[in-house]
């Protein structure tokens, strides 16, 4: 939990997932239970404490919600049906990031979701080590191996703001507090997860983070001059390149393949054996060369190369080397007036995000997989 103090009494504000209700906070604002649209009760004290510590440059109005109070309250989200490889970094709001990760293709491959905060609720800069640490065996009296590891800030991981718009219908509004809370959490997480997937994979910079497809330093391999079909030899060569660069060396490495649904379809129909024995490149166990394989529409399938069109991307690497750093606080703008005649409430959620690829060499990328 965040260390919050009430701006009026300077006492600690103690909250938890069991006593903080996103439903109560939202209904309080809409029903006008307190002046200036600020919620009352515990939710109001948390909001005021967060607002006091907020960096004003990042303030977008509305109310503040701590992510670590946004875990599911019922079993309706069926999180147990998802396979999650990643272990969150320390200090992450575990419950909400579990929901978020379960809805994200990148998260299912092992991308780490964290909530590491700097000063003024700004997201912390996560350093990257660009040279190896020296290790070696020595005799008694000999000096230790000498090294000067270079550690740099995540200059490419500038803070970006993600916005999700939801329309809450009357039947949801009239549900129980726990059901309403879980509906909001699931809807917000689904919206955030879809956009984070797009950013991690194909973010173009500017308002978005820079994604894997445009990241400097990622090795590029090719299937052909104008694109071409995947072959087992080409996939093995890609895996070999990543492993020779020690991309799989970490004990927490999460190796896997990612492509588009078009790429998945063609790989499922491509026999990787010499004798056409039905050893499909993408197996029925969702593996490519024994490693986890995932597809998402966030991977583009309209790439061109030479005379080749309709090509898609295919990436292999250690997804645990990707960190999605989330602000520990989300901002909500709640508008009960715009859609009053339709019986709906407009909820706009803002979240600051940084995306960091700690080692570009942990990946290999194809941008020319033919899908037809």
C-alpha positions in Angstrom: 0.0 0.0 0.0 1.1 3.6 -0.6 2.3 5.6 2.3 -0.4 8.3 2.4 -1.2 11.1 4.9 -4.4 13.0 5.3 -3.7 16.7 4.3 -6.1 17.9 7.0 -4.9 15.9 10.0 -1.4 14.7 8.8 -2.3 11.2 10.0 -1.7 8.1 7.9 -4.6 7.0 5.7 -4.9 3.3 5.9 -6.7 1.6 3.1 -6.8 -1.9 1.6 -8.6 -3.8 -1.1 -11.2 -5.0 1.4 -12.2 -1.5 2.7 -11.6 0.7 -0.4 -14.4 0.5 -3.0 -14.0 1.7 -6.6 -17.8 1.4 -6.8 -18.4 3.5 -3.7 -16.0 6.2 -5.0 -17.6 6.3 -8.4 -21.2 6.5 -7.1 -20.2 9.1 -4.6 -18.9 11.4 -7.3 -21.9 10.9 -9.5 -24.5 11.2 -6.7 -22.9 14.5 -5.6 -22.4 13.4 -2.0 -19.7 15.9 -1.4 -18.8 19.3 -2.9 -16.7 19.8 -6.1 -17.3 16.2 -7.2 -14.8 14.8 -4.7 -15.8 11.5 -3.1 -16.5 11.2 0.7 -15.4 8.7 3.3 -12.2 6.7 3.0 -12.2 7.0 -0.7 -12.3 10.8 -0.4 -9.4 10.9 2.1 -7.3 8.7 -0.2 -8.1 11.0 -3.1 -7.1 14.1 -1.2 -3.8 12.5 0.1 -2.9 11.4 -3.5 -3.7 14.8 -4.9 -1.4 16.5 -2.4 1.5 14.4 -3.5 0.7 14.6 -7.2 3.1 16.2 -9.6 0.9 19.0 -11.0 2.4 18.6 -14.5 0.7 15.2 -14.7 -2.6 16.2 -13.2 -5.6 15.8 -15.5 -8.4 16.6 -13.1 -10.9 14.1 -11.7 -10.2 11.8 -8.8 -7.3 9.5 -7.9 -7.4 5.8 -7.4 -4.5 3.7 -6.0 -3.9 0.6 -8.3 -3.2 -1.6 -5.3 -6.8 -1.2 -4.2 -8.1 -2.4 -7.6 -7.9 -6.2 -7.2 -11.0 -8.3 -8.0 -13.5 -8.8 -5.3 -15.3 -11.8 -6.7 -14.2 -14.9 -8.7 -16.0 -13.8 -11.8 -12.8 -12.7 -13.6 -11.7 -16.4 -14.0 -8.0 -15.5 -13.7 -7.1 -19.1 -12.9 -7.8 -20.0 -16.6 -4.8 -18.0 -17.7 -1.2 -19.1 -17.9 1.1 -16.4 -16.5 4.8 -16.8 -16.7 6.0 -13.4 -15.3 6.8 -12.6 -11.7 5.9 -9.0 -10.8 8.8 -6.7 -9.7 8.8 -5.7 -6.0 6.3 -2.9 -5.0 3.9 -3.7 -7.9 0.1 -3.4 -7.2 -0.2 -7.2 -7.5 -3.9 -7.7 -7.8 -4.5 -5.2 -10.6 -1.4 -6.1 -12.5 -2.5 -9.7 -12.4 -5.8 -8.8 -14.0 -3.9 -6.6 -16.5 -1.3 -9.2 -17.4 -3.9 -11.9 -17.8 -5.6 -9.8 -20.6 -2.3 -8.9 -22.3 -0.6 -11.2 -24.9 2.8 -9.6 -24.0 2.0 -10.3 -20.3 1.2 -13.9 -21.1 4.7 -14.3 -22.7 6.4 -12.9 -19.6 6.6 -9.1 -19.8 7.0 -7.7 -16.3 4.4 -5.3 -15.0 5.7 -3.1 -12.2 4.8 0.0 -10.3 8.1 1.7 -9.4 7.6 5.3 -8.3 10.0 8.2 -8.2 9.4 11.6 -6.5 6.1 13.4 -6.9 4.4 10.2 -8.2 6.6 10.3 -11.2 7.6 6.9 -12.5 11.1 5.8 -11.6 13.8 5.5 -14.2 14.9 1.8 -14.5 18.6 1.6 -15.3 20.0 -0.7 -18.0 23.5 -2.3 -17.7 25.2 -2.2 -21.1 28.4 -4.1 -20.3 29.0 -7.4 -18.5 30.2 -7.9 -15.0 33.6 -9.6 -14.8 33.6 -13.0 -13.1 36.5 -15.5 -12.8 38.4 -18.0 -10.7 41.4 -16.7 -8.8 44.2 -18.1 -6.6 44.9 -16.9 -3.1 46.4 -13.5 -3.2 45.4 -12.8 -6.8 43.4 -9.7 -7.6 39.7 -10.0 -8.5 38.7 -9.7 -12.1 38.4 -6.1 -13.2 35.4 -4.6 -14.8 33.6 -1.3 -15.3 30.0 -2.1 -15.9 28.2 0.8 -17.6 24.7 1.5 -16.2 22.6 4.0 -18.1 19.1 5.4 -17.5 16.2 4.2 -19.6 16.3 7.1 -22.0 13.9 5.4 -24.4 11.4 4.7 -21.7 9.9 8.2 -21.4 6.6 8.4 -19.5 3.5 8.3 -21.7 -0.1 8.7 -20.7 -2.7 6.1 -21.6 -6.4 6.9 -21.6 -9.4 4.6 -21.7 -13.0 5.6 -22.1 -15.8 3.5 -20.7 -19.6 3.8 -20.8 -21.3 2.4 -17.7 -24.8 1.3 -18.4 -27.7 1.5 -15.9 -28.0 -2.2 -15.3 -24.3 -2.3 -14.3 -24.7 0.9 -12.2 -27.5 -0.8 -10.2 -25.5 -4.0 -9.5 -23.9 -4.8 -6.1 -20.8 -2.9 -5.0 -18.5 -5.9 -5.5 -20.0 -6.7 -9.0 -19.7 -3.0 -10.0 -16.1 -2.8 -8.7 -15.1 -5.9 -10.6 -16.8 -4.7 -13.8 -14.8 -1.4 -13.7 -11.6 -3.2 -12.9 -12.0 -5.7 -15.7 -13.1 -3.1 -18.3 -10.2 -0.7 -17.4 -7.7 -3.6 -17.4 -8.9 -4.9 -20.8 -8.6 -1.4 -22.3 -5.2 -0.8 -20.9 -3.9 -4.2 -21.8 -4.9 -3.9 -25.5 -3.1 -0.6 -25.8 0.0 -1.7 -23.8 0.2 -4.7 -26.2 0.2 -2.4 -29.2 2.8 -0.1 -27.6 5.2 -3.0 -26.6 5.0 -4.5 -30.0 4.5 -1.7 -32.5 4.6 1.6 -30.6 5.7 4.4 -32.9 7.1 6.9 -30.4 5.8 10.5 -29.9 2.7 10.0 -27.9 3.3 6.2 -27.7 6.3 4.3 -26.2 8.7 2.9 -28.8 7.8 -0.7 -29.5 9.9 -3.8 -30.5 9.3 -3.3 -34.2 11.0 0.1 -34.2 13.5 -0.4 -31.4 17.1 0.4 -32.1 19.6 -2.5 -31.8 17.2 -5.4 -32.3 18.7 -7.9 -34.7 16.6 -8.4 -37.9 16.5 -11.6 -39.8 14.7 -12.3 -43.1 12.8 -15.0 -44.9 13.5 -13.6 -48.3 14.2 -10.6 -50.5 10.5 -10.0 -51.0 9.5 -11.8 -47.8 8.8 -15.5 -47.8 7.5 -18.5 -46.0 8.9 -19.6 -42.6 11.3 -22.5 -42.5 12.5 -24.5 -39.6 16.1 -23.6 -40.5 15.3 -19.9 -40.3 13.5 -20.2 -37.0 16.4 -22.3 -35.5 18.9 -19.6 -36.7 16.8 -16.9 -35.0 16.8 -18.9 -31.7 20.5 -19.5 -32.0 21.2 -15.8 -32.4 19.3 -14.9 -29.2 20.9 -17.7 -27.2 24.4 -16.9 -28.4 23.8 -13.4 -27.2 22.9 -14.9 -23.8 19.3 -13.7 -24.1 18.2 -16.9 -22.4 20.8 -16.9 -19.7 18.8 -15.4 -16.9 17.2 -17.7 -14.4 13.9 -15.7 -14.9 14.1 -15.8 -18.7 10.7 -16.2 -20.4 11.5 -17.2 -24.0 8.7 -17.1 -26.5 7.4 -16.3 -30.0 4.9 -13.6 -30.9 3.2 -13.0 -34.2 -0.2 -12.0 -35.7 -3.2 -14.4 -36.1 -2.3 -14.5 -39.8 1.2 -15.6 -38.9 -0.1 -18.2 -36.5 -2.4 -19.6 -39.2 0.3 -20.1 -41.7 2.8 -21.5 -39.2 0.1 -24.1 -38.1 -0.1 -25.2 -41.7 3.7 -25.3 -42.4 5.4 -28.6 -42.0 8.8 -28.2 -40.5 9.9 -31.8 -41.1 11.9 -33.1 -44.1 9.5 -35.9 -44.8 6.2 -34.0 -44.4 5.3 -36.0 -41.3 3.0 -33.3 -39.9 5.6 -31.7 -37.6 3.9 -28.3 -37.8 6.1 -25.3 -37.0 3.3 -24.1 -34.6 2.3 -27.2 -32.7 -1.1 -28.0 -31.2 0.5 -27.4 -27.8 1.1 -23.7 -28.9 4.8 -24.1 -29.1 7.4 -23.2 -31.8 10.6 -25.1 -31.4 9.5 -26.0 -27.9 9.0 -22.4 -26.8 5.7 -20.7 -26.0 3.9 -19.1 -29.0 1.2 -16.4 -28.8 -0.6 -14.4 -31.5 -2.3 -11.0 -31.2 -3.8 -8.5 -33.6 -1.4 -6.0 -32.1 1.2 -7.5 -34.4 0.8 -5.8 -37.9 0.0 -8.1 -40.8 0.1 -5.5 -43.6 3.9 -5.0 -44.0 5.7 -4.7 -47.3 9.1 -5.6 -48.5 10.3 -5.4 -52.1 7.5 -6.7 -54.1 6.0 -8.6 -51.2 2.8 -7.4 -49.6 0.6 -8.6 -46.8 3.6 -9.7 -44.7 3.6 -10.0 -41.0 6.1 -9.8 -38.2 7.4 -12.6 -36.0 9.5 -12.1 -32.9 11.4 -14.4 -30.6 13.1 -13.5 -27.4 13.2 -13.1 -23.6 10.0 -11.2 -22.8 11.1 -11.0 -19.1 13.6 -8.4 -20.3 10.6 -6.0 -21.0 9.3 -3.9 -18.1 6.0 -2.1 -18.2 6.2 0.4 -15.4 2.8 1.6 -14.3 2.0 4.7 -12.2 0.8 3.5 -8.7 -2.1 6.0 -9.1 -4.8 6.1 -11.8 -6.9 9.2 -12.5 -10.6 9.0 -13.2 -12.8 11.6 -14.8 -16.4 10.7 -14.2 -19.1 12.4 -16.3 -22.7 11.6 -15.3 -24.3 14.4 -17.5 -23.2 13.8 -21.1 -25.2 10.6 -21.5 -27.8 11.1 -18.8 -30.7 10.7 -21.3 -29.3 7.3 -22.3 -28.9 6.2 -18.7 -25.2 5.8 -18.9 -22.2 7.3 -17.2 -18.9 8.3 -19.0 -15.8 7.2 -17.2 -12.4 8.2 -18.5 -9.3 6.6 -16.9 -5.7 7.9 -17.2 -2.6 6.0 -16.4 1.1 7.0 -16.8 3.2 4.2 -18.3 6.8 3.6 -19.2 8.0 0.7 -21.4 11.6 -0.4 -21.2 13.4 -3.1 -23.2 16.4 -3.8 -20.9 18.4 -5.7 -23.6 17.6 -5.3 -27.3 19.9 -8.3 -28.0 17.4 -10.5 -26.1 15.2 -10.5 -29.3 15.3 -11.4 -33.0 12.7 -10.0 -35.3 11.4 -11.0 -38.7 9.3 -8.4 -40.6 8.7 -10.4 -43.7 6.7 -13.5 -43.0 4.5 -14.3 -45.9 0.9 -15.3 -44.9 -0.5 -16.4 -48.2 
